[in-house]
């Protein structure tokens, strides 16, 4: 987290640990606000890699699962970076600021260093530059019924994108539509310290876990260090949300990912679930079902406390186990998962 930005947020009573805003008041109240009010969130828990250079499009097109040709100055993309075996090392949102010689990749800050290093190994003599822009560009999330109106007031009545992954660029910064009534502002430190107080007059500042909850409810996973190399893109529904293209050329893992899509039956899918537990549910936790006994039938991808009680989570589970009945957290004696509806349809 930018140290000047951190000090600024602490003046607004932010409690910050390891570069993450934990809360401004208390977790329970803020989570209720995320459900019913318009909220304001610092997104420094995500890192930002800046790619530039004459050959950046060709380079990234050969490394990532998404089709960079579908990105323009008005459209971002979900994507992932995989091993040669098709297992996800990281997922991200990627956008272009002005042309196809400059891209920004947003991913968890805990993965930024390792992913940057791995991608740098493959640049070789290509005319591509890679830089960490996490501290130079501040990211602010705003969500709720008033989100669009508040941003338009700050940015002088510009027409905001209303479709997911629509993006607009202005002199004050860029605005990315994450979902209906949920936006992200990407701007400089100078603009951020001016924008935040105005937004905070009508939106409630909350901890980053509130944004995590909104991501989970939207069915958008975040691969973390503990879940690296656990899933191929289709397991976390990237074939549905647009995080993988089957019409582009080669990239690491492409052969296995394509073979699974066209020749194999996908045995695991990601589901939205609630777990009635008083103990923390964590990414990487194993799931079990009666028919498989002590053999795991799935894994938690992301989890956060639910304003309705327990924990809401995204979980990759064997489809046969879901069809068969109850799934249990950690062991067969643990709480049963309640399968909830995702905001998009899964293939039959």
C-alpha positions in Angstrom: 0.0 0.0 0.0 1.2 3.5 -0.8 2.5 4.8 2.6 1.0 8.3 2.0 -2.4 6.8 1.0 -2.2 4.5 4.1 -1.7 7.5 6.4 -4.5 9.3 4.7 -6.9 6.4 5.2 -5.9 6.1 8.9 -7.0 9.7 9.3 -10.4 8.4 8.4 -10.1 5.8 11.2 -9.1 2.9 8.9 -7.6 -0.1 10.7 -4.9 -1.5 8.4 -3.0 -4.7 8.6 -0.4 -5.9 6.0 -1.7 -3.4 3.5 -5.3 -4.3 3.8 -8.1 -2.2 5.3 -9.7 -4.4 7.9 -12.4 -2.0 8.9 -13.3 1.6 9.7 -15.7 1.0 12.6 -16.6 -2.7 13.1 -16.9 -5.7 10.8 -20.5 -6.6 11.5 -21.9 -3.2 10.9 -19.9 -2.7 7.7 -21.0 -6.1 6.4 -24.7 -5.0 6.9 -23.9 -1.8 5.1 -22.5 -3.8 2.1 -25.8 -5.5 1.8 -28.1 -2.5 2.0 -26.2 0.8 1.6 -23.7 2.4 -0.8 -20.1 1.6 0.4 -16.6 2.9 -0.2 -13.6 0.5 -0.3 -9.9 0.8 -0.6 -8.6 -1.8 -3.1 -4.9 -1.8 -2.2 -5.2 -5.5 -1.5 -5.0 -5.9 -5.3 -1.7 -5.2 -7.1 -1.3 -3.7 -10.5 1.2 -4.7 -13.2 1.7 -2.2 -16.0 2.8 -3.8 -19.4 4.0 -1.6 -22.2 6.1 -1.8 -25.4 5.7 -2.4 -29.1 5.3 -6.2 -28.8 3.2 -6.3 -25.6 0.0 -7.5 -27.3 1.8 -10.4 -29.0 3.6 -11.3 -25.8 0.5 -11.3 -23.5 -1.6 -13.0 -26.2 0.8 -15.9 -26.0 0.7 -16.1 -22.2 -2.8 -15.5 -21.0 -6.1 -17.4 -21.4 -8.2 -14.4 -22.5 -8.2 -12.9 -26.0 -6.4 -9.5 -25.8 -7.8 -8.6 -29.2 -11.2 -8.1 -27.5 -9.8 -5.4 -25.2 -10.1 -1.8 -26.3 -10.2 1.5 -24.5 -13.9 0.8 -23.5 -13.7 -2.9 -22.6 -11.7 -4.8 -20.0 -11.4 -8.6 -19.7 -11.2 -11.3 -17.1 -8.4 -13.7 -17.6 -6.0 -16.2 -16.0 -2.3 -17.2 -16.2 -1.8 -21.0 -16.2 0.9 -23.6 -15.9 1.7 -25.8 -18.9 -0.7 -28.4 -17.3 -3.6 -25.8 -17.5 -3.7 -25.1 -13.8 -4.4 -21.5 -12.7 -1.5 -19.6 -11.2 -3.4 -16.3 -11.0 -6.6 -14.7 -12.3 -7.1 -11.0 -13.0 -8.8 -8.1 -14.7 -6.9 -6.6 -17.6 -7.5 -3.4 -19.5 -5.8 -1.1 -22.0 -5.5 2.6 -21.2 -5.0 4.1 -24.7 -3.9 1.6 -27.3 -2.6 -1.9 -27.7 0.9 -1.0 -26.5 -0.2 -0.5 -22.9 -2.1 -2.8 -20.5 -2.8 -2.9 -16.8 -3.3 -6.3 -15.0 -5.0 -6.2 -11.6 -4.5 -9.3 -9.4 -4.1 -10.1 -5.6 -1.1 -8.3 -4.2 0.1 -11.5 -2.6 0.7 -13.0 -6.1 2.1 -9.9 -7.8 5.8 -10.5 -7.2 5.7 -14.2 -8.2 3.6 -13.6 -11.4 5.7 -10.6 -12.4 8.9 -12.6 -12.0 7.5 -15.6 -14.0 6.2 -13.4 -16.9 9.5 -11.5 -16.9 11.3 -14.8 -17.6 9.5 -15.2 -20.9 9.9 -11.6 -22.2 13.5 -12.4 -23.3 14.3 -10.0 -26.2 10.7 -9.0 -26.8 10.0 -5.2 -26.8 8.0 -5.4 -23.6 8.4 -3.6 -20.3 6.8 -4.7 -17.0 6.4 -2.5 -13.9 4.6 -2.6 -10.6 2.1 0.3 -10.6 0.4 -0.7 -7.3 1.5 2.4 -5.4 1.4 4.9 -8.2 -2.3 4.3 -9.1 -4.8 4.1 -6.2 -7.9 1.9 -6.7 -11.2 2.8 -4.9 -14.3 0.6 -5.0 -17.8 2.0 -4.7 -20.9 -0.2 -4.6 -24.6 0.3 -4.0 -27.6 1.9 -5.5 -26.0 5.4 -5.4 -22.6 4.3 -6.7 -23.2 5.4 -10.3 -24.7 8.8 -9.3 -21.9 9.6 -6.9 -19.2 8.9 -9.4 -20.9 11.0 -12.0 -21.1 13.9 -9.6 -17.3 13.6 -8.9 -16.4 13.2 -12.5 -18.7 15.9 -13.7 -21.7 14.0 -15.2 -19.8 11.8 -17.5 -21.7 8.8 -18.9 -20.5 5.8 -17.0 -20.4 2.3 -18.5 -23.3 0.1 -17.3 -22.2 -3.3 -18.6 -19.7 -5.4 -16.6 -16.1 -4.8 -17.6 -17.0 -1.6 -19.4 -14.4 1.1 -18.7 -14.0 4.8 -19.4 -10.9 7.0 -19.1 -10.9 10.7 -18.1 -8.3 13.2 -17.0 -9.0 12.4 -13.4 -8.7 8.7 -13.8 -10.4 5.5 -15.2 -13.7 4.1 -14.1 -14.3 0.3 -14.4 -17.7 -1.2 -14.1 -17.3 -4.4 -12.2 -21.0 -5.3 -12.0 -24.3 -3.6 -11.8 -24.1 -0.8 -9.1 -20.4 -1.7 -8.5 -17.5 0.4 -9.9 -13.8 0.8 -9.4 -11.9 4.1 -9.8 -8.3 4.0 -10.8 -6.5 7.3 -10.3 -3.4 9.0 -9.0 -2.7 9.6 -5.4 -3.3 13.4 -5.7 -6.8 12.8 -7.2 -7.6 10.0 -4.7 -7.1 12.2 -1.7 -9.5 14.7 -3.2 -12.1 12.1 -4.4 -12.3 10.0 -1.2 -13.7 12.7 1.1 -16.4 13.7 -1.3 -17.5 10.1 -1.8 -17.3 9.4 2.0 -20.0 12.1 2.5 -22.7 9.8 0.9 -21.0 6.3 0.9 -19.9 4.4 4.0 -16.2 3.5 4.2 -15.8 -0.3 4.9 -13.1 -2.9 5.0 -12.0 -4.9 2.0 -13.8 -8.0 3.1 -17.1 -6.3 2.2 -15.8 -6.1 -1.4 -14.7 -9.7 -1.2 -18.3 -10.6 -0.2 -19.7 -8.8 -3.3 -17.2 -10.6 -5.5 -18.3 -13.9 -4.1 -22.0 -13.1 -4.6 -21.2 -12.1 -8.2 -19.6 -15.5 -8.7 -16.1 -14.1 -9.4 -13.3 -16.1 -7.9 -9.9 -14.8 -6.7 -7.1 -17.3 -6.9 -4.8 -17.0 -3.8 -1.4 -18.5 -3.0 -3.1 -21.4 -1.2 -5.3 -22.3 -4.2 -2.7 -21.9 -7.0 -2.5 -24.8 -9.4 -5.7 -26.4 -8.0 -8.1 -25.6 -10.8 -8.3 -25.3 -14.6 -10.2 -22.2 -15.9 -13.5 -24.1 -16.5 -13.6 -25.4 -12.9 -14.0 -21.8 -11.7 -16.5 -21.0 -14.5 -14.2 -18.8 -16.6 -15.8 -20.4 -19.7 -19.0 -18.7 -18.6 -17.7 -15.4 -17.3 -15.3 -14.8 -20.3 -12.0 -15.5 -18.6 -10.8 -18.0 -21.2 -11.0 -17.9 -25.0 -11.2 -21.0 -27.2 -10.8 -19.1 -30.4 -7.2 -17.8 -29.9 -3.8 -19.2 -30.4 -1.5 -21.1 -28.0 -0.7 -20.1 -24.4 0.6 -22.2 -21.5 -1.9 -24.9 -20.7 -4.0 -24.2 -23.9 -4.0 -27.8 -25.1 -5.3 -29.3 -21.9 -7.8 -26.5 -21.4 -9.2 -26.9 -25.0 -9.2 -30.7 -24.7 -11.3 -30.5 -21.5 -13.7 -28.1 -23.3 -14.3 -30.2 -26.4 -13.5 -33.8 -25.6 -13.9 -34.3 -21.9 -16.7 -34.0 -19.4 -15.9 -31.4 -16.7 -16.2 -33.2 -13.4 -15.9 -30.2 -11.1 -17.6 -26.8 -11.2 -17.6 -23.7 -8.9 -20.8 -23.1 -6.8 -22.0 -20.4 -4.6 -22.6 -21.8 -1.1 -23.4 -20.8 2.5 -21.8 -22.6 5.4 -23.5 -22.3 8.8 -20.2 -22.2 10.8 -19.1 -20.1 13.7 -15.5 -21.0 12.9 -13.7 -19.2 10.0 -14.1 -20.8 6.6 -10.9 -20.3 4.6 -9.7 -20.6 1.0 -8.2 -24.1 0.5 -10.5 -25.8 3.0 -11.5 -29.3 1.9 -15.1 -30.5 1.3 -16.5 -34.0 1.7 -19.5 -36.0 0.7 -21.0 -39.3 2.0 -20.4 -41.3 -1.3 -16.7 -40.4 -1.3 -16.2 -40.9 2.4 -12.7 -39.6 3.4 -11.8 -38.6 -0.1 -12.3 -34.9 -0.7 -15.0 -33.9 -3.2 -14.1 -30.2 -3.4 -12.3 -27.1 -2.1 -13.2 -23.6 -0.9 -12.0 -21.0 -3.4 -13.0 -17.9 -1.4 -15.0 -17.3 1.7 -16.1 -14.4 3.8 -18.6 -13.8 6.6 -22.2 -13.5 5.4 -24.5 -10.7 6.7 -27.2 -13.4 7.0 -25.0 -15.5 9.2 -22.3 -18.1 8.7 -20.0 -17.8 5.7 -20.7 -17.3 2.0 -18.2 -19.0 -0.2 -17.3 -20.0 -3.7 -16.4 -23.7 -3.8 -15.2 -26.0 -6.6 -17.1 -29.3 -6.1 -17.5 -32.5 -8.0 -20.8 -32.2 -9.9 -21.7 -35.8 -9.0 -21.4 -35.0 -5.3 -23.7 -31.9 -5.7 -26.3 -34.0 -7.5 -26.0 -36.8 -4.9 -26.9 -34.6 -2.0 -25.1 -33.1 1.0 -21.6 -31.7 1.0 -19.8 -31.1 4.3 -17.1 -28.6 5.3 -13.8 -30.1 6.5 -15.1 -33.5 7.4 -18.3 -35.6 7.3 -19.2 -34.3 10.7 -18.9 -30.7 9.7 -21.7 -28.2 8.7 -23.5 -29.0 5.5 -23.2 -26.6 2.6 -26.3 -24.8 1.3 -26.0 -24.4 -2.5 -27.1 -21.0 -3.5 -27.9 -19.6 -7.0 -25.1 -18.0 -9.0 -26.0 -14.8 -10.9 -25.2 -16.7 -14.2 -26.2 -20.1 -15.6 -23.8 -23.0 -15.7 -23.7 -25.3 -18.8 -25.7 -28.4 -18.5 
